[in-house]
Amino acid sequence: MRFLADENFPLRAVDLLRQEGFDVNSIREIQPGANDEWVLALCAAEDRVLVTLDKDFGELAFRQRLPAASGILLFRITPQDPDEIARLALDTLRYRDDWSGCFAVITRKSIRTRSLKR
């Protein structure tokens, strides 16, 4: 499973995931300032699951029907602590081995999923 970290996703989390063997690219490293539509298109083109803190991706994926079949993991953590997000991201990615076709909202207490398949 391959992942793409949105620009707002902490680099500490990206680094931890990489150290644990996950294939993670980061928008912050490859295309800073990219708009959300471009990010989703890249996920689709590279068959990557998006990890993000930006709830706008849910609307884009469902209402505007942008390509998002590879999956979106939305982390809803407030306040946002990079170390906590890193640990939660690692636990989430270990939770299951296939996030493709899934929109998931991850909080401190739960993971809610919904299919992106149309």
JOBELVEN-V794499 format. One record per backbone hydrogen bond with DSSP energy under -1.0 kcal/mol. CO is the residue of the C=O (numbers start at 1). NH is the residue of the N-H. E is the energy in kcal/mol with one decimal. If there is no record, write none. Layout:
co=CO nh=NH e=E
co=CO nh=NH e=E
This chain:
co=2 nh=49 e=-2.6
co=3 nh=25 e=-2.3
co=4 nh=51 e=-2.6
co=5 nh=27 e=-2.9
co=6 nh=9 e=-1.7
co=10 nh=14 e=-1.8
co=11 nh=15 e=-3.0
co=12 nh=16 e=-2.3
co=13 nh=17 e=-2.6
co=14 nh=18 e=-2.3
co=15 nh=19 e=-2.5
co=16 nh=20 e=-1.6
co=17 nh=22 e=-2.6
co=18 nh=21 e=-1.9
co=23 nh=3 e=-2.9
co=25 nh=5 e=-3.3
co=26 nh=29 e=-1.1
co=26 nh=30 e=-2.1
co=27 nh=31 e=-2.7
co=31 nh=34 e=-1.7
co=35 nh=39 e=-2.0
co=36 nh=40 e=-2.5
co=37 nh=41 e=-2.2
co=38 nh=42 e=-2.3
co=39 nh=43 e=-2.2
co=40 nh=44 e=-2.4
co=41 nh=45 e=-2.7
co=42 nh=46 e=-2.5
co=43 nh=48 e=-2.4
co=49 nh=4 e=-2.6
co=50 nh=73 e=-3.6
co=51 nh=6 e=-2.8
co=52 nh=75 e=-3.1
co=54 nh=57 e=-1.4
co=55 nh=58 e=-1.2
co=56 nh=60 e=-2.4
co=57 nh=61 e=-2.6
co=58 nh=62 e=-2.4
co=59 nh=63 e=-2.1
co=59 nh=64 e=-1.3
co=60 nh=66 e=-1.8
co=68 nh=71 e=-1.7
co=69 nh=101 e=-1.6
co=71 nh=50 e=-2.5
co=72 nh=104 e=-2.9
co=73 nh=52 e=-2.5
co=74 nh=106 e=-3.3
co=81 nh=85 e=-2.7
co=82 nh=86 e=-2.2
co=83 nh=87 e=-2.1
co=84 nh=88 e=-2.7
co=85 nh=89 e=-2.8
co=86 nh=90 e=-2.2
co=87 nh=91 e=-2.4
co=88 nh=92 e=-2.5
co=89 nh=93 e=-2.7
co=90 nh=94 e=-1.8
co=91 nh=95 e=-1.1
co=99 nh=102 e=-1.4
co=101 nh=116 e=-2.8
co=102 nh=72 e=-2.8
co=103 nh=114 e=-1.9
co=104 nh=74 e=-3.4
co=105 nh=112 e=-2.4
co=106 nh=76 e=-3.0
co=110 nh=107 e=-2.9
co=112 nh=105 e=-2.7
co=114 nh=103 e=-3.4
